[in-house]
Amino acid sequence: MRAEMASGASSATSVELGRSPLAHHFDDLEQQFEASTLGMWVFLITEVMFFGGLFASYAVYRSLYPEGFAVASRRLDYLLGAFNTAVLICSSLTMALAVRSAQLGQSRALRLFLAVTMALGLVFLGVKVVEYSHKIHEHLVPGPSFRFEGPHARAAQLFFSLYFAMTGLHALHMVVGIGILAVLWILAWRGRFSPQYYTPVEVAGLYWHFVDIVWIYLFPLLYLISRT
Amino acid sequence: MSTPLVELPRTSRVNYLNVSYGIRSWLFTTDHKRIALLYLASVTLFFFLGGFFAVLIRLELMTPQGDLVQSETYNRLFTMHGVIMIFFFLIPAIPAVLGNFLVPLMIGARDLAFPRLNLLSWYIYTLGGLFTLAATVFGGVDTGWTFYTPYSSTYSNSNVMLTAVGIFITGFSSILTGLNFLVTIHKMRAPGMTWFRLPLFIWAHYATSIIMILGTPVVAIAILLVGLERLFHIGIFDPKLGGDPLLFQHLFWFYSHPAVYIMILPAMGVINELITCFSRRRIFGYSFIAFSSIAIAVLGFLVWGHHMFTSGQSIYAGMVFSVLTMLVAIPSAVKVFNWTATLYKGSVSYQAPMLYALGFIGLFTIGGLTGIFLATLAVDVHVHDTYFVVAHFHYIMVGGTIMAYLGGLHYWWPKMTGKIYPEGWARFAALVIFVGFNLTFFPQFILGYLGMPRRYHVYPEEFQVLNVMSSAGASILGVGYLIPMIYFIWSLRYGPKAPENPWGAKGLEWLVPSPPPPHNFDVTPVVTGEPYDYTPESEEAHAR
């Protein structure tokens, strides 16, 4: 199919099409969509490996200090964690609805669902701020000010090192995600998306779902160790 | 006569170099060819900086006493040499310069899939480089390029953070380049360019991209944890705080062993192109070479533990890693045998790029065979952390990568710049480099076997003869690297104009004018034949 279209696509297309969403180096929108989607999947693979280093560290230390990790895990508020899990699952739903609205060309609904998704993301981060401030207050931040009673202090510090590294990295991804959604909202408001061209929404959706899935793993690993 | 490719119009006078002028047109370009040249400039800068540290190291080792620098300075010298050469030269050199320039051209695409991302990765590389340069200016870093904990995370008083941040940032440049190549190769191939019609250069970059994507994030997180540990004393790797320093080595080598293949696989890709072009023969065993690239990429992830034979990991882990490491020799040998078979009864011509390619095969074979020594558990315990290891990895990484990089640069220089370089000087330089390289590093095998440890700035007197030989070789090697630099720059101004296809080579990149137009192909080419179709006709054309 592409062979026939190929001769028509010259280097002048980008000029002819003006503000068309088709970049000059692609033959058609379908090819561009496929490239963008594959690019995001590959990026998510690198993200899996990035978090994977932390998950590997977690696995090593949890097997070295199973009791210490269980004791330390009780200091986390599993109710707040469960609440945040629910919030993120809802945000995944609204993100999926946003992608569907973009596919159907419903600009108002698209903007609404993007806004709800961002709001849910902010709720998640707000709860995270509450949790972090509790931990700071209770001297559970690793470092010189760390205080933990009992025989498992050393393992507990490792646990909280990993807790802050993993949830901190995850929260950073949430912040980036909310920023991306904000840009998409502005683009949607300017009417840049159509049923023919909604690639950025689709790709951002993949990213958002990935960040949610990471939390789905973090929650039981960090909060529910002693409750199994 | 077979014409596998459509005729392309040859009237266009606008090329990617003269389409626009001024510094802004370069700093904001999204043209993969211009970005390749940006990388060429930065990579060359880092090469000579890293080389400068190497010169100081070899000067210090001329005499058994530590009379040129103090031990602490010496630690910083070899660390900066390693950090700069590995992260800022060897890893990006071929993918970022030759790969960026050639991947779209070779598969008939107008650009990489994500041109702005491509420019961003150059900026990320530059930013990371600036951090590392700042670390150099403020006194360097003394941990060795491997950043072993807990020394790097707790005890070192040098600029570990600045260097670590620089490497962390540069890692993302590598990830983005790999991502861009992978998507481009999957989605942007010209009609008829099936997977088994791809040039082997592309297969090599495909395999390299897999390693960049899967490995680099892991070293990034390991370096991030070292940084956190240094800043907040959180103790993930510090045994005093319950952590495990071996974990760092596992995370580090999980990337850094495959990183060797990030350097060598693109080099092999270049050699495929050179060998087949200058022996005028279809490459022997195309699919074996293609799959051996993938096999090296996959096996490369299973062998990291051979860096840890003496670290205190279990003896059974050591045995498994020893066997797995030897498996890498199989796909590597497949490639060498296929090149040899391609050369056999070929009408070989010894132009400069071919001399580099033949040099590569020699150096890579020596480096590969000594790798088997090191993969053998018992032998490794004897030569671990001696100059034997130093010589081995210089033969593979430096001998392999630089020979291929220079060979490729010579081969595609007419395409990249539209100019011809002086052939006689180029052959002379290839010879000087080959001689200088062997004189520098072969004595180090003997030194290591006799027991001279690496990373020491003083040594017993009986090692002096071999060390002086090595330093003398390094000075020859240094001259050898300077000569191409001079005549390449000379050729930009005074070199004769290059034709479209000065070597009579096959491949889509030779069908466009030299230098290529901004969007590569005015009409998307349609591929109908196999790659490397060197027929008797083209042999005649070559003879003329």
Interface residues (C-beta under 8 A of the other chain):
Chain A: R2 A3 A6 S7 A9 S10 S11 A23 H24 H25 F26 D27 Q31 E34 A35 L38 G39 V42 F43 I45 T46 E47 M49 F50 F51 G52 G53 L54 A56 S57 V60 Y61 L64 Y65 P142 G143 P144 R154 A155 Q157 L158 S161 L162 F164 A165
Chain B: A109 R110 D111 L112 A113 F114 P115 I175 L179 N180 L182 V183 T184 H186 K187 M188 A190 P191 G192 I213 L214 G215 T216 P217 V218 A220 I221 A222 L224 L225 L228 F232 H233 I234 G235 I236 L241 G242 G243 D244 L247 H250 L251 P517 P518 H519 D522 V523 T524 V526
